[in-house]
Amino acid sequence: MPTFELNPQMMREIIMDHYSNPRHKGVPTGEGYTKTHSSAVNCIDDIDIYLKSSDGKVVDAMWEGTACTISTASTDIVCEQCIGKDYKDSLYMIEQYLKMIDEKEYDDSVLDEAIVFMNTGKQAARIHCATMGWTALKEMLEDLEKKGN
């Protein structure tokens, strides 16, 4: 949990900041990125996620497409939080986030800003929005880990 008191207003501000000013939205111009596509049947969410890695570590993560507020913010946050981490730490963080969304016991010490989605599991219509980018990155990282890249 953050070292400050997280209240509903602060949570909304963090979500809206990542929605209005996403730091990791765009198509990469360099080489060496893997890409996956993710979309939702019942929502406008339709995104591509790009991941660049080297020596078992996430070098860069980006996304591009159309997404609702929750998808935009949560995908932007997971991209931000994976950069610089090795696959194992990134996958552990993603696992803890997904447990939090599923309202299971989780390790909040690794979630940083992602903790703002702690109540999303109570809103069934928002669960897919909040997990779409996280699940896509999880699958990409697991695939890279299996390949030994």
N, C-alpha and C positions, 0 to 999 in steps of 0.2 A: 504494500500500500504506500502511496506517496507520503512524504514527511509533512505534508500540509493537509488540512481538513478539506476534503472534497465534498462540495455541496452541489445540489442540482443545477444551480446557475453556472457554476464553474464548469460542470460537465457539459452543459449546453454550449458554453463559450468555446471549449476545446473542440467539440464536434463541428460547430459552425466555422471555426477558424480553419480547420482542415478541409471543410467543404468549400469555403469561399476562396481559400488560398492554398490549394494542394501543393505540397513541396515536391512531389514525385510523379506528377502527372506529365506525360509526354511520351513521344516515341524516341527511343535512343538513336543517336546518330552514329555511334561507334559499332564495332564488331564484337562478336563473342557473346551475344545475348541469346538465351533461349526464350521462347514465347509460348504462352498458352492463352486460350480463350475461355471466358466464363460469361454466362448470361443467366437471366432469370425468366421464367415463364410468365409470372404474374406481376412483373415490374419492368421499368425501363432499363434496368441494369444490363449492360452489354459492354464488357471490357476485355482488353488484352492486357496480360501481365508479362513483363519482361524481367529477366533475371540474368545477371552476369556474376560469374563466380570464378574463383581461382584458388587452387590448393585447399579445397574444402571449406572455403569461406565466401560469404556473400560480399561481392565488391559493389554491386549496384542493384537496385530494384526500382522499377517504374511501372506505371500503368497508363492506359489511354482508353478512352471510350466515354460512354454516357452512363451515368449512375445517379441514383438518388442520394440524398444527404448522408444517410447512414452508410451506404456502400462506398461512397466517395471518401468519407472521413476514415472509416475503418480500413479500407484498402491503402490509403495514403499513410496511415499510422503503421500498418504492418510492413510496408515497404521501408519506411524510415527506421523502424526498430530492427529489421533484419540486417541492414547494411553494417558491415564490419564484424558481424557475428559468424562463427563457424556453423556448419549445418546442424550439429548436435544442439547447440544453444538456441538456434533459430527454431528448430523443431520442438524443443522443450517449451519455449515461449508460446508457440502456436498451440501446442497441446494444452497448456494452462489456460489460454484464452478460450479455446473451445470448451473446456470444462466449465469455465466461468459462465459462458453463454448457456450451457446445458444445466446450469444451476447445481453443479457438482462441486466437491471440494477442490480447490485449486491453490496454486502458489502465486499470490499476488505480487511478490517481490520482483518478478521478472516482467511485469506487464506495463509498467510506466504509464504513458498516456492512454493505453488501451483499456485501462481500468474504467474509463468513462462509459464503457458499454456494459457495465456490471448488471444493469437492470433490463437489458435487452431480452433476456430469456423469458421475461414475463410478458413480452409482446410477440406472440407467435408470428405475426405477419412481418416482423422485422428481423427474425433470426437469420433467414437466408441473406438478407441485405448485409447484416453485420459479419457474416462468416464467408461470404463468397470469395473475397480476395485472400483471406487467410487459408481457406481450403485449397485454393489454386496454388498458392505459394508452398503449402505443405506438400502437395503432390509433386511439384517441381523439385523441391529439395530432397524428397524421398527418392525420386528417380535419379537425381545427381549422386546421391549418397550410394545407391545401389551400383551405379556405374563406376564409382570410385573417382569421380571428377572433383 
